[in-house]
């Protein structure tokens, strides 16, 4: 059973930055595509971005493209989400996800094998 644990959430003002981390255990990290999703209050969970198993290919939602960057360190079984120029509409619970599947838009609309518990990100204006 693979376990995912997020960290790095918090509260910042608009225009600020945060870096989320997700460390996995209990499985072989580099066989999974890794991604980030988020869910704002009253809204459905949505795709943020994902990264290929070797880290060479990334995909992002249009709403975060150019502001967020995903990276991974397979030696540390960790995936990161660097978030810059944060906006109040980025406020959400952010979830790390692992999947054996990826499509033309990364992990967007792909089956997810494992989810993390989520970490809160709050952006004030």
Steps between C-alpha positions, in 0.01 A plus 500: 500500500645833391463790739528865400563778747478866403665788681569867442152647497418821680371854468663770291397826342423533133816516294687278740644153457472159660663167431310181567672168545361150478702208627398144422566175680405137463549469128730555204484875444635518150237274346234763566407818328458758774260788509332772699130571521308752704151547638355833602196523728184415313687395188608173345856379525699622202824415330790736565796328337694179464843367417621193317680216670845620404416866545553606140139585418255718688143609444308783662151637523463823306418688821845434648718481190797733531457538877530143633781253441503129577821309558596168650801342666481125450790444739294661777162359391371855500306722264483877536264775396656845489226761496587859414291813454221345701148633466201482734334259256783255565361448850417131537602173653780362287530126452792296379415206274675199350387323186617233260319689226564814305344644188547787260426739783702321762302357789196713426196270481711190560436233765681576825653215694583687822412831662661695777301647788527856372655822623323835531620799298339834578574816304382833634450808289 
